[in-house]
Each structure stands twice: as structure tokens, then as C-alpha cells.
Amino acid sequence: MEHITLLLGIVIITALVFDFTNGFHDTANAMATTISTGALKPKTAVAMSAVLNLVGAFMSVEVAKTISKGLVNEQGIQPEVIFAALVGAILWNLVTWLVGLPSSSSHALMGGLIGAAVASAGLGAVNGDVVVTKVLIPAVAAPIVAGVAAMLAAKVTYKLNGKVGEKTATKGYRAGQIASAGLVSLAHGTNDAQKTMGIITLALVAGGALDSGANPPVWVIVSAGTAIALGTFIGGWRIIRTMGSGLTDLQPQQGFAAQTSAASVILASSNLGFSLSTTHACSGAVMGAGLGRKGGVVRWSTATRMFVAWGLTLPAAALVSAGAELVMRTGDIGVAAVTVFLVGSCLAIWLVSRRQVVDHTNVNETAAVSEAEEPGVVTTAIAAVTVPPTAAAAAGTTAAVTDEDLKATIPAATANPAAPTAPAAAV
């Protein structure tokens, strides 16, 4: 193993802590829809995802190269800069996990790295063309491409279901969901685990333990894959709840369409070396699948909060990391102060999360979601005119309001003027 100094050891451990938070922060990307539709039990789902994340970590190093060689200039970057970058990324991950928002761990890491590098060596330390082509453009394109693909896939699946019984179709698509969820987990390992490999490799180069331009050593690949797998197994239940039922209500057909579309986008980006946000791709796919079912809706109030978090990720992580880098310029005292701040902040966030525990036993409870936010105007309007499928099936009709229904309503309203009429109540 390369010669590791104390500071470099601290940076590597902190990088693996980030990788751990990345694991439980992004578990929802692979397993939220599978859990919400009942295709797999929660603990089984996260265990399966953890194993496949570990396997995926060994499949490619293209994204790791983007982080370690392309995003910032290796010359002049010190281990302190990378430590500062990790501080901003970890804190952003934990804050968004606390409030149950699916934000990008990848962008938190890259924002932290950019902010710390600029604070240390100026704007010239960042390769702007790489940021634009391999970070910003994929960030915008991924949710759109995955969302459109998932919406079209969902429409096709429902159309094909016309000749198949509902029970048979549901059973088949639940099996398909398990397979597609495994594919997303594998894709997540090929993309997100590599980002920590890249950051550790960059730290080793900055600390003089590796030559410039070197690929991640085997022990780095193993440790990064193990850390993200352990984090995945812990399960980010708060974000799973948001992704599974907070954005939209999914049926097995939609879950299959969402996961297959997201996995395709993630795997394609990994092969191209794009540091794609798996959260963006999976969230876009979930919303697209939600709109792919007739009568399906997206809770735009939740989606809007998520979009705001996406926009804040890069600058917020960059600002925190830049501040940490400036503090550490004072020397060992500064490094100690930042370390204490990071540990204290993590502990405080965890203690706050204990006030309302979300775990595998209550992750599918929708009451907390409805209490957390009021439905948006669009959702309310559509819900008011959409008849639940079970009610329509029980009645054996289209459940349209008939003349007889209106006649029956008028005498009741006349007898009790204070009572709202049926149409008014619907509005």
C-alpha cells in the first residue's frame, strides 16, 4: 500500500464516510418503487441493493477518472482541499436526508470539490469545460430523458395489458420490478461508488502517495464499494418514502417502467464517463412513470421542493467546503476545528432525526407524507374528477354523474340549505 500520512488517512476515512452516506442517501433510487408497490419487503430490497452496489463498483473506473483527473487540476491541490470538499458534501447529504429530499450526492461531492479548489487555488484550479460537458449538461438532460422514456414505457405497458388479466399483469410486473431494481443498483455501483474512488485517488496524488494520472488502486476500489454497500444496507428510509409515495402513486407497471428507464440512462452515462446524478435520473423516471398512467398525477409541491434542492446542491456544498478550506489554512488547529465541526454537526442531525423515526416498519405509511405537505392545485383538481379504479370496478360502470344522481341531490340540498351540495363538496 502507498505511504499514508496522518492527514491523508483522515481524508481517506472521511471519503469513505461520504461514500457510506451516499449509499443510504441513494438507496431510494433503486428500491423506492419496488418497496412502495410491495414487490419486495423493505429489508430484502436494501440487502439486494447493497450486494449489487458492491458488484457494480468493480465494473468500470471511467467515472472515477473524471473525478480524479478531469474535474480539477491535480497540481497545487492539497489533501486539506479534498477534506474540505468532503465536509461540504457530507453535511449536504445529511441535511437533505433529514428532510427526506432526494438530492444528488454526486453534485454535493463535485460542488464541494469545486468550492474548496477555488478557495485554495482560484478559478483556474477548475476545468470549466469538464464541469459543463460531464456534469451540468447531464444534470439537466438525465431527468428529462429518463422521465420521457419512463412515461412512454408506462403507456406501452398499460396498452399491452389490455389482453392480460389484471392479476397476471401485476404479478408479472412485480417480478420485472425486482429485476429492473437490481439493474438500477448495479448501475448505481458503477457510477456513484466510483466517485469516492476518484476522490481518494485524487487525495493520494495530492499527498504524493500516487503518481499523477494513476488509476484507482485495487484497495481503493474494494473499500469504496464496501462503504457504499454498507450505507445502502442501512437504508435511507426517509428518502425512500418520498420517492416511493411522496412524488406520485405507482403501480407495479409504472415501477417497472421507471426503474428500467433510469437504469438504461445511468449505465449509458457510466460507459461515457459522465458523472451523472443517479438521483436526477431516478426521480425523473418516477415522475414520468407517474404521468404515464391514465389518471396518474405527480405531487408538484414535493417535486418543486426537490427541484429547489437540486439547484442548491452545487453552490451550497461549494460554500461550506470553501469556508472549511479557509479555516484549515490556519494549520493543525484549523484542521482540528473543522473535524470537530463535522462530527458535531453529524451527531446533531442524527439526534434530530430520532424525534420522528422512519424505518422499514413504517416506510410505506402515507399519512406522514400527506401531513408533511398539502396536495398541489393540479393534483387536487385531477383527483376531484378522477374516480378510484376500485370504486369504478365495484360499480361496474364509468361512475359518471347521472341525471338521477342530480335529482336525488336537489331535494336533500333543499331540505338542508346549510349542507353543501355534492358538486360543491367535490370542488
Secondary structure, 3 states (H helix, E strand, C coil): CCCCCHHHHHHHHHHHHHHHHHHHHHHHHHHHHHHHCCCCCHHHHHHHHHHHHHHHCCCCCHHHHHHHHHCECCCCCCHHHHHHHHHHHHHHHHHHHHCCCCCCHHHHHHHHHHHHHHHHHCHHHECHHHHHHHHHHHHHHHHHHHHHHHHHHHHHHHHHHHHCCHHHHHHHHHHHHHHHHHHHHHHHHHHHHHHHHHHHHHHHHHCCCCCCCCCCCHHHHHHHHHHHHHHHHHCCHHHHHHHHHHCCCCCHHHHHHHHHHHHHHHHHHHHHCCCCCHHHHHHHHHHHHHHCCCCCCCCHHHHHHHHHHHHHHHHHHHHHHHHHHHHHCCCHHHHHHHHHHHHHHHHHHHHHHCCCCCCCCCCCCCHHHHHHCCCCHHHHHHHHHCCCHHHHHHHCCCCCCCHHHHHHHHHHHHHCCCCCCHHHHHC
